[in-house]
Amino acid sequence: MSLAMSHTGMDTHGGGAGPDSGTATAGRSPSSSAEKTAREKSGTLWTVTAHIVALLVGSSVLAVVWTFAQLGWVAGPAVVVAISVVTYYSSALLADCYRDPDHLGGAVHGEYIDAVRSYLGPKSVAFCGIIQYSVLWAAMVGYTITSSASMCAVQSVNRFHRKWVGNDVGGGTSGVTYTVVFGAFQLLLSQLPSLENVAWLSVIAVATSFGYSSICLGLCAARWASHGDVRGTLAGAGAAVEDSWSEKVFNVLLAVGNIAISYIYAPVLFEIQDTLKTPPSESSTMKKASLYGLAMSAVFYLLLGISGYAAFGDDAPTNILTGAAFHEPFWLVDIANVCVVVHFLGAYQVIAQPVFARLEACVGGRWPESKFVTASYELRLLRRAPVAPAAVITMSPVKIVLRAAVIVATTLVAALMPFFNAVLSFIAALGFWPLAVYLPVRMHIARVKVRRGDARWWALQGASMALLVVAVGMGVASVRDMARRLKEAAPFKTVD
């Protein structure tokens, strides 16, 4: 999932991604990132391209084969290419908004919210903040569901391999236990200070992400080679049955959402661009990096989608690693699922840090004199050697309570709605249009001063409205799918 966005080694600024009630003004004001000009930047075209590829290749990989099965041989590749083109154009618009030409020296916008505040004013800042935090929290739910499903898959695959339950792969395994285990780990990790800035987390996240992605591609290619037939249809699953056309439409919208969520990296594009050294200009380098990163990611998704659809046809599983598709070699499938869990253990905390920081800032601003809010306690750990200083961890009651409440609520929602594809599509519907289309288009219009009613204005607005219709359709399909599954399946049980 592209929303594992901050795991690429960039700094995550917890308080900067939401509404700023103190500094937002209708006019343009210099970004706080302008004060960072003294910091030496070492980012290059290739490091930024690597960041983008790492963001785009995520949990959506697990659903791309099912996505192609719903879209078919024609629409499947076409949708991947179309969303890649839209994302590149949107990224190019945002890249040009990094420096504000109306300020002396060109004030830089190191965060998405900085650019929104500068170009669009306080009302848009509030809108952007609400959408961003909603997407982040929804992604936390998605990470919990995906990790629980992967842990269930390890047990199921091992049962099948050892013939504990014959050919009954599922074995009645419930995902609630694994969901709670994953949430318990997050309760512990959430109390560690500055987890999002730990360098080793980036290395592990990128390595595990590419690990399970590559294993998925290899397994699908091997399955295709084993039978040699090219399965699937031009229009995808369900197109030949007249009574299933409504179901077909909803599944197509879910599939489009699964692809769209892969390409949402707009909220951290400015953080990536802020690492680039000059010359050349940050915008030109960022545009090239976006082109290269999107092209490589699109090729990977096309290879996996084509090989997987050719291997499984219209019977492709919703999640390629949960045991319904592959049981052997069991150790390789287990490694892939463990990579998924390890990846999301870290990525969950990284995207949760801005949510925690904003809640703590709001509570601190609401009750600044409360002892519960201001109190902190130091926990001194034992020294490893007589000359070594004792490690000190600062604990705060409000931090413990708020973070625990967020994680418990997230875990509960994930246990109640364990629907992998529907959740991915819902996150895409929530964040793709506002963050990757609507706000970039509005900022571009404000930056270059496109006149209302001009041909370019109509073209931009028309494209934005067309994508809004698609986003609304994705949202309706995902909500319908979750509601239908809640009626058909028992809560607290992984169904995808």
C-alpha positions in Angstrom: 0.0 0.0 0.0 1.3 3.3 -1.0 0.2 4.8 2.3 3.1 3.1 4.0 4.6 6.2 2.8 6.8 7.5 5.5 8.7 4.2 5.8 11.2 5.2 3.2 13.6 7.0 5.6 12.2 10.5 5.4 11.4 12.5 8.5 7.7 12.4 9.5 6.5 15.6 11.0 3.7 14.7 13.3 2.2 18.1 13.7 2.5 19.3 10.2 0.0 17.2 8.4 -3.1 18.6 9.8 -5.0 21.9 10.2 -3.0 24.7 11.7 -5.3 27.0 13.4 -2.6 29.4 14.5 -0.8 30.3 11.3 -3.2 29.7 8.5 -4.1 32.8 6.5 -6.0 33.4 3.4 -3.0 34.9 1.7 0.3 33.3 1.1 2.8 33.0 3.9 6.3 31.6 3.8 6.5 27.9 4.7 8.1 26.8 7.8 10.2 24.6 5.6 12.0 27.7 4.4 13.8 27.8 7.7 15.5 24.5 6.8 17.6 26.0 4.0 20.7 25.7 6.1 20.3 21.9 6.1 22.5 20.2 3.6 20.5 18.2 1.2 22.0 15.1 -0.4 19.0 13.6 -2.4 19.6 12.7 -6.0 17.5 11.5 -8.9 18.1 7.9 -8.1 17.6 8.1 -4.3 14.2 9.9 -4.9 13.3 7.3 -7.6 14.0 4.6 -5.0 11.8 6.3 -2.5 8.9 6.4 -5.0 9.3 2.8 -6.0 9.3 1.7 -2.4 6.1 3.7 -1.8 4.3 2.3 -4.8 5.1 -1.4 -4.3 3.2 -2.3 -1.2 0.3 -4.3 0.1 -1.7 -3.7 -3.1 0.6 -6.2 -4.7 -1.3 -8.9 -2.9 -4.6 -8.0 -4.6 -3.4 -7.1 -8.1 -4.1 -10.6 -9.6 -7.7 -10.4 -8.3 -7.9 -6.9 -9.8 -6.9 -8.1 -13.2 -9.5 -11.0 -12.9 -12.3 -8.4 -12.4 -11.1 -6.1 -15.2 -10.0 -8.6 -17.8 -7.2 -8.7 -20.3 -8.2 -5.3 -21.9 -9.2 -3.1 -19.0 -6.7 -4.5 -16.5 -3.5 -3.2 -18.2 -5.4 -0.1 -19.4 -6.4 0.9 -15.9 -2.8 0.5 -14.6 -1.4 2.6 -17.4 -4.2 5.2 -17.1 -3.8 5.7 -13.3 0.0 5.9 -13.8 -0.4 8.7 -16.3 -2.9 10.6 -14.1 -0.6 10.2 -11.1 2.4 11.4 -13.1 0.5 14.5 -14.3 -0.7 15.2 -10.7 2.9 14.7 -9.4 4.2 17.1 -12.0 1.7 19.8 -10.9 2.7 19.3 -7.2 6.4 19.3 -8.0 6.0 22.8 -9.5 4.3 24.0 -6.3 7.3 23.1 -4.1 8.8 26.6 -4.4 6.5 29.7 -4.1 7.6 32.2 -6.8 5.6 35.0 -5.1 8.1 35.1 -2.2 11.6 36.6 -2.4 14.0 33.7 -2.8 11.2 31.2 -3.4 10.0 29.9 -0.1 9.9 26.1 -0.1 7.0 23.9 1.0 8.5 20.9 2.8 5.1 19.3 3.5 1.8 18.9 1.6 -0.1 21.0 4.1 2.4 23.9 3.7 1.7 24.2 0.0 -2.1 24.0 0.6 -1.9 26.7 3.2 0.2 28.9 0.9 -1.8 28.6 -2.2 -5.4 27.9 -1.1 -5.8 29.3 2.4 -7.1 28.1 5.8 -10.4 26.4 4.7 -8.5 24.1 2.4 -5.9 23.5 5.1 -8.7 22.1 7.3 -10.2 20.0 4.5 -6.7 18.6 3.6 -5.9 17.8 7.2 -9.2 15.9 7.8 -8.7 13.9 4.6 -5.1 13.1 5.4 -5.7 11.9 8.9 -8.8 9.9 7.9 -6.7 8.2 5.2 -3.9 7.5 7.7 -6.3 5.9 10.2 -8.0 3.9 7.5 -4.5 2.7 6.4 -3.8 1.6 10.0 -7.0 -0.5 9.8 -5.9 -1.9 6.4 -2.4 -2.8 7.8 -4.0 -4.7 10.7 -6.3 -6.7 8.4 -3.5 -7.6 6.0 -1.1 -8.6 8.8 -3.8 -10.8 10.4 -4.6 -12.5 7.1 -0.9 -13.2 6.5 -0.5 -14.7 10.0 -3.5 -16.9 9.4 -2.0 -17.9 6.1 1.2 -19.1 7.7 -0.8 -21.4 10.0 -3.1 -22.6 7.1 -0.3 -23.4 4.7 1.6 -25.3 7.4 -1.5 -27.3 8.2 -2.0 -28.2 4.6 1.6 -29.2 4.2 1.6 -31.4 7.2 -1.9 -32.8 6.4 -3.2 -31.9 9.8 -6.7 -31.3 8.3 -6.5 -33.0 4.9 -7.3 -30.6 2.1 -9.3 -28.2 4.3 -6.9 -25.3 4.0 -8.8 -22.8 6.1 -9.2 -25.2 9.0 -11.7 -22.8 10.6 -8.8 -20.5 11.6 -10.2 -17.2 13.0 -8.3 -14.0 12.5 -9.3 -12.4 15.7 -6.4 -13.9 17.7 -3.9 -12.7 15.2 -5.5 -9.3 15.0 -5.3 -8.9 18.8 -1.6 -10.1 18.7 -0.8 -7.5 16.1 -2.6 -4.8 18.1 -0.7 -5.8 21.2 2.7 -5.4 19.5 1.5 -1.9 18.3 0.7 -1.0 21.9 4.3 -1.6 22.9 5.8 0.0 19.8 3.7 3.1 20.1 5.4 4.0 23.4 8.9 4.1 21.8 10.1 7.6 21.2 10.8 8.8 17.6 10.2 5.4 16.0 9.6 7.0 12.6 13.1 8.4 12.5 14.9 5.1 13.2 17.1 4.4 10.1 17.0 0.6 10.4 13.2 0.7 10.0 13.5 2.0 6.5 15.9 -0.7 5.5 13.7 -3.5 6.9 10.5 -2.0 5.4 11.9 -1.7 1.9 13.6 -5.1 2.0 10.5 -6.9 3.2 8.3 -5.1 0.8 10.4 -6.1 -2.2 10.8 -9.5 -0.7 7.1 -10.5 -0.7 6.4 -8.7 -3.9 9.2 -10.6 -5.7 8.0 -13.9 -4.2 4.4 -13.2 -5.5 5.7 -12.6 -9.0 7.9 -15.7 -8.9 5.0 -17.9 -7.7 2.6 -16.6 -10.3 5.1 -17.1 -13.1 5.8 -20.6 -11.9 2.1 -21.5 -11.7 1.6 -20.2 -15.3 4.5 -22.1 -16.6 3.3 -25.3 -14.9 0.1 -25.6 -17.0 1.2 -23.4 -20.0 -2.3 -22.1 -20.8 -3.2 -18.4 -20.9 -6.4 -18.3 -18.8 -8.8 -15.5 -18.3 -11.2 -13.5 -20.6 -11.1 -10.2 -22.4 -13.8 -8.7 -20.1 -13.0 -10.4 -16.8 -14.9 -12.5 -14.3 -18.7 -12.5 -14.4 -19.1 -10.7 -17.7 -20.7 -13.6 -19.4 -23.5 -14.0 -16.9 -26.4 -11.7 -17.5 -27.8 -11.6 -14.0 -24.4 -10.7 -12.5 -23.9 -7.4 -14.3 -24.6 -5.3 -11.2 -22.1 -7.4 -9.2 -19.7 -7.1 -12.1 -19.8 -3.3 -12.0 -19.2 -3.1 -8.3 -16.3 -5.6 -8.6 -14.8 -3.5 -11.3 -15.0 -0.4 -9.1 -13.4 -2.3 -6.3 -10.6 -3.4 -8.6 -10.0 0.2 -9.8 -9.7 1.2 -6.2 -7.2 -1.5 -5.5 -5.0 0.0 -8.2 -5.6 3.6 -7.3 -4.5 3.0 -3.7 -1.1 1.8 -5.0 -0.4 5.2 -6.5 -1.3 7.6 -3.6 2.0 9.1 -2.7 1.0 12.8 -3.1 0.8 13.5 0.7 4.6 12.8 1.0 5.7 14.1 -2.4 6.9 17.4 -0.8 8.8 15.5 1.9 10.6 13.5 -0.8 11.3 16.6 -2.9 12.7 18.4 0.1 15.6 16.0 0.2 16.9 17.0 -3.2 20.1 18.9 -3.7 20.4 21.6 -6.3 21.2 22.2 -9.1 19.3 21.1 -11.1 16.0 22.5 -9.8 14.1 20.3 -7.4 11.0 20.4 -9.6 12.8 19.1 -12.7 14.5 16.3 -10.8 11.3 15.4 -9.1 9.4 15.1 -12.4 12.1 12.8 -13.8 12.0 10.7 -10.6 8.2 10.4 -10.7 8.4 9.3 -14.3 11.0 6.7 -13.7 9.4 5.5 -10.4 5.9 5.3 -11.9 7.2 3.5 -15.0 9.1 0.9 -13.1 6.1 0.3 -10.7 3.7 0.1 -13.6 5.9 -2.5 -15.3 6.0 -4.5 -12.1 2.2 -4.4 -11.6 1.7 -5.3 -15.2 4.1 -8.3 -15.0 2.4 -9.6 -11.8 -1.1 -9.0 -13.0 -0.5 -10.6 -16.4 1.3 -13.6 -15.0 -1.1 -14.1 -12.2 -4.2 -13.7 -14.4 -2.8 -16.1 -17.0 -2.1 -18.6 -14.2 -5.4 -18.4 -12.3 -7.9 -16.9 -14.8 -11.2 -15.7 -13.4 -10.7 -17.8 -10.3 -7.9 -15.6 -8.9 -7.9 -15.3 -5.1 -8.5 -11.9 -3.4 -5.2 -12.1 -1.6 -2.4 -14.0 -3.4 -0.6 -15.1 -0.2 -3.4 -16.1 2.2 -3.2 -19.8 1.3 -6.0 -20.2 -1.3 -3.6 -19.8 -4.2 -0.3 -21.4 -3.1 0.5 -24.1 -0.6 3.9 -25.2 -1.9 6.7 -24.6 -1.5 5.3 -23.9 1.9 8.5 -22.4 3.3 8.6 -19.8 0.5 4.9 -18.8 1.1 5.6 -18.6 4.8 8.6 -16.3 4.2 6.5 -14.0 2.0 3.7 -13.8 4.7 6.3 -13.1 7.4 7.7 -10.3 5.3 4.2 -8.8 5.0 3.8 -8.9 8.8 7.3 -7.5 9.5 6.7 -4.8 6.9 3.5 -3.6 8.5 4.7 -3.8 12.1 7.0 -0.9 11.3 4.9 0.9 8.6 1.9 1.0 10.9 3.8 2.9 13.6 5.4 5.3 11.1 2.0 6.4 9.6 0.5 6.4 13.1 3.0 8.9 14.5 1.3 12.0 12.9 -2.1 10.8 14.2 -0.7 10.4 17.7 1.1 13.8 17.5 -2.1 15.6 16.4 -4.2 14.1 19.1 -1.7 14.9 21.8 -1.4 18.5 20.5 -5.2 18.9 20.5 -5.5 17.6 24.1 -2.5 19.7 25.2 -4.1 22.8 23.7 -7.5 22.1 25.2 -6.3 21.4 28.8 -2.9 23.1 29.1 -2.9 23.3 32.9 -4.0 19.7 33.5 -1.5 17.6 35.5 -2.6 14.6 33.6 -1.6 16.3 30.3 1.7 17.9 31.5 3.0 15.2 33.7 5.9 13.0 32.6 8.0 10.4 34.3 11.5 9.2 33.5 12.3 5.5 33.4 16.0 4.7 33.9 17.2 1.4 32.5 20.1 -0.6 33.9 23.5 0.2 32.7 25.2 -2.3 30.4 28.7 -1.3 31.8 29.9 0.7 34.8 31.1 3.5 32.6 28.0 3.6 30.3 25.3 6.1 31.0 21.9 4.8 32.0 19.3 4.9 29.3 16.3 7.1 30.1 12.8 6.7 28.6 10.3 9.5 29.2 6.8 8.2 29.9 3.7 10.5 29.8 0.2 9.4 31.0 -1.6 11.3 28.2 0.7 9.7 25.6 0.0 6.2 27.0 -3.8 6.6 27.2 -4.3 8.4 23.9 -2.1 6.1 21.9 -3.6 3.0 23.5 -7.1 4.2 22.7 -6.3 4.8 19.1 -4.7 1.3 18.7 -7.5 -0.5 20.5 -10.1 1.3 18.4 -8.2 0.5 15.2 -7.8 -3.2 16.2 -11.5 -3.5 17.0 -12.6 -2.0 13.7 -10.2 -4.3 11.8 -11.6 -7.4 13.7 -15.2 -6.3 12.9 -14.5 -5.7 9.2 -11.8 -8.0 8.0 -12.4 -7.4 4.3 -9.1 -7.0 2.5 -10.2 -5.7 -1.0 -13.1 -3.6 0.3 -10.8 -1.8 2.7 -8.2 -1.1 0.1 -10.8 0.3 -2.2 -12.3 2.5 0.6 -9.0 4.0 1.4 -8.4 4.8 -2.3 -11.9 6.3 -2.6 -11.2 8.5 0.4 -7.8 9.8 -0.5 -7.2 9.4 -4.2 -9.3 12.2 -5.6 -8.8 14.9 -2.8 -5.1 14.4 -2.4 -4.0 13.3 -5.8 -6.4 15.2 -8.1 -8.5 18.0 -6.6 -6.0 19.8 -4.4 -3.1 19.5 -6.9 -5.3 20.9 -9.7 -6.5 23.8 -7.5 -2.9 24.7 -6.4 -1.8 24.6 -10.0 -4.6 26.9 -11.0 -3.7 29.3 -8.2 0.1 29.1 -8.9 -0.1 29.9 -12.7 -3.2 32.1 -12.3 -5.3 30.2 -14.8 -8.4 32.3 -15.5 -11.8 30.9 -14.7 -13.5 30.0 -18.0 -10.4 29.5 -20.1 -10.0 26.4 -22.1 -7.2 25.1 -19.8 -9.4 25.8 -16.7 -12.3 23.8 -18.2 -10.0 20.9 -19.2 -8.5 20.7 -15.6 -11.9 21.0 -13.9 -13.5 18.5 -16.3 -10.8 15.9 -15.7 -11.1 16.5 -11.9 -14.9 16.0 -12.0 -14.6 12.9 -14.1 -12.2 11.3 -11.6 -14.5 12.4 -8.8 -17.3 10.3 -10.3 -14.9 7.3 -10.4 -13.9 8.0 -6.8 -17.5 8.1 -5.6 -18.2 4.9 -7.5 -15.2 3.3 -5.7 -16.5 4.5 -2.4 -20.0 3.2 -2.9 -18.7 -0.2 -4.1 -16.4 -0.6 -1.1 -19.1 0.4 1.4 -21.6 -1.9 -0.2 -19.1 -4.8 -0.2 -18.3 -4.3 3.5 -22.0 -4.1 4.4 -22.8 -7.2 2.4 -19.9 -9.1 3.9 -20.9 -8.1 7.5 -24.3 -9.7 6.9 -23.0 -12.9 5.3 -19.9 -13.5 7.5 -19.4 -13.6 11.3 -17.5 -10.7 12.7 -14.0 -11.2 14.0 -13.2 -13.7 11.3 -10.8 -13.2 8.4 -12.8 -13.8 5.2 -10.4 -12.7 2.5 
